[in-house]
């Protein structure tokens, strides 16, 4: 028979929600206070380094960018539409999906990582805002997370986990990006059987035939990344970096975990810290008040 300590440790590392862990611990006769202590170190325990890239769709005048970049020191280049990697500067490319305002552009970051990467991203946001960049409902924020070292199972876990998180994620996204409202960021809910059955990276891509889903399976072949496309357009650094961390932590957590049922609330997202949960709760409250 297993000792109490062994049973507790099994519950702590189980692939279940926090509420399920609490219920299982309570059945062992553990008090609510003791449960809070036991699960305290489970909160936000996801750590690890990840590479990321950001594509910010917006409207901004090239002359204003030049003036702002001279002040902030942001390295940038204007290029035609392309998907080329390897640049060390912020790349401005054309984007035919944007409309309703003049000077549509997509600002594409280089591959970023860690504190230095966050500083570069923050400076880019500062430059865009100094240049009076604008967004509207046609704009999106696309986040790429490095996936080159993921196994096929880990890779497929990311898509399954996002699918089961999607309803909760929708609560802190703009209405235009929820459910199946965005043509360029379609829901994963229509692909449950295919995603849960996929056993290879190619199979996931076969299930999601288009890159225009909330999570894009087609960026791996070209960039060795997973692209998250659901977030609405913004040049606000706080919003962007919180979403980058969400996506990065999801990928890391998915290396060892796969959800088997929808997550019910922001509090039940297993890889976020309390501070991160508070940020997304505030975003959900903001959209609920509109």
C-alpha angles and dihedrals in degrees: 000000000000119000120243090252092054091050091049092051091049090054093047094056096037118122093245138108123272090252090056091049090052092051092048092049091048089055087059089060096254115151122241091249092052090046091054090053093046093051096040093090091047092063111102092345091150109116134161143110121271136175119233143181131197132209113197115194112203147129117261137147116248092222090054090050091052092051093045094046090053087060099042099036094232112164111225145154133198111228138167120261109299144138097219119147131204100066119138094201136064107274122213113205136171119262121196094194093071122090148154098061137056126261101029112192143159117224108207120193125215118247105294135192141174128344095330091053092051090050091052091049092048091052091049090053089049090052094049093048092046086054089052096246114187135200135198137180092286090064126091137188112225121195123195119200120194111253104167094114097047120113118230090259093049090048094051090045089064092059095043092048093049090049091055091044095046099095091053093043088053090062092065096040128086115269090248090062099045130102107341096328097116119067092203093047107041124182123266092214093094091061104053097125095044095047096046090048098045114113100178140044089245090053092055089051089049091054092050098047094178129052088224097096131109086259115032118217093183098069091073095071093054105028107014088238140115110234121212109203106170102093118098121241117284142150092199108122096207092054092045098047093047090053091045090053091047092053094042093049091047090056092048093046090048091062089078105015141063124183118225100191138028117282110240104210146359088263089062096055099116102208102049127095120232089256091054091047089052091054093053092043088056090051091050091050090049093054092042089057095054 
